[in-house]
């Protein structure tokens, strides 16, 4: 399942304002430090409103990164909120060997049929229900991060959980950390490809 | 944050600068929020609230007041800092000249952002370029690491007895200020030792040596001499910037000069650029060089004082040079500020490259690798043909 992370990997996140995608992108960047990688995490700054479609980005590499321009041809796209797909072309600039990881209760084949996406590899995970089960509310960012880690093989589930314990442990109450760990764990296991 | 090596951090540009300020532990910081600078002072305020620093933090009602308070604090003998962006820097305008005229070593990170109108919060260099003649030292940073390193070094450069001039440390708004990047920090004790203790030559609070600072100096005074001495201090700054950059390199493995050159020895043409775009340009230059294309580059770090002599020496052997400017001078065909300075620097030289200017990235417009390649390819044609078709070019326009 693992993608090539030896070279430069560029990732684009699609979500809506308030769903924690920027936090997920930053957490991914910090997690890559565990593997002594180089990284960038940056949001696309615009007239940001709660609920409006937003994008944010990651660059990950085992070598020093010196490009500071926008990302137009990501290898991986993470769709945190599937409803943005109704108005935003989430496949824009993604090459045929690219990867789409979508938050949906459908399986990849159904999504391919519904969206008519050609080529690329589609993965799906029901991050919405996972987050509602684990956190009691719709906050699909950490489960989507779990799915991304699982698909890319960037971090083992155990390393990712250890990271959340030490990093989120400093910022949030234990209950929040524990429920995010449950969410990440489930998404890591439940994400499925074609 | 999780740390692989003890001092390897994941920080945004603003957090990197706030960390440098924490380690500098200035006597006083006076600031007013403005996007995209705000998070620097917000982060630093947390250090004040947590008791991590001894700094007296003054929350003022405008940037005009922020710089006024800094001038007062510095004249009283304190090590003072502030941070700003764009309209905030513009509102400080008249005080910038007072800070430099009084020879007060204030250090100010400036997160580069466009000046209105139209209203725009994104990166370009028109804010600090507008203050290029205000008598401040201008250091540009490519990324969070350099913003951190430059902030620490600016203290030493600015306070040097042969300089005693205020200094701005530039980092690109959002592109660097709000991007999480990997960087190395110094131990608090190492940074503290490096910046040392500020020893003001004069202090308003030194009752044993009463001084008058900021007095009227009219037609029969020494105004002219003060100004001439400011220029002398700027000339002294060249060597101080190099010395401090070398000392910092011995300490950290990251040496700094007035600029950083790549591949000029065997290049026929080169790009000169400052800020975060230098990173993207380096990426493209390295790609082109690996294909055997004789291109080089210079990342300009020190813009004021302008290292004219070194730049001329570095690129006079080339056939063509493209200067990338992230601001315009609106002089009616003279090009951007780095371009006009470089052309002026070459006036006496018999041997000089053809020069073209690329104005790019105004108001945060992206500079992708493809556009750099376009400019580099055009530059190669200039070098090969010996002809400049278009002297001033705008890179990435939609019109």
Interface residues (C-beta under 8 A of the other chain):
Chain A: X26 X29 X30 X31 X33 X34 X35 X36 X38 X39 X40 X41 X42 X43 X45 X66 X67 X68 X69 X70 X72 X163 X166 X167
Chain B: X1 X2 X3 X4 X5 X8 X10 X121 X122 X142 X143 X172 X174 X175 X176 X178 X179 X180 X181 X182 X276 X277 X279 X280 X282 X283 X366 X367 X368 X369
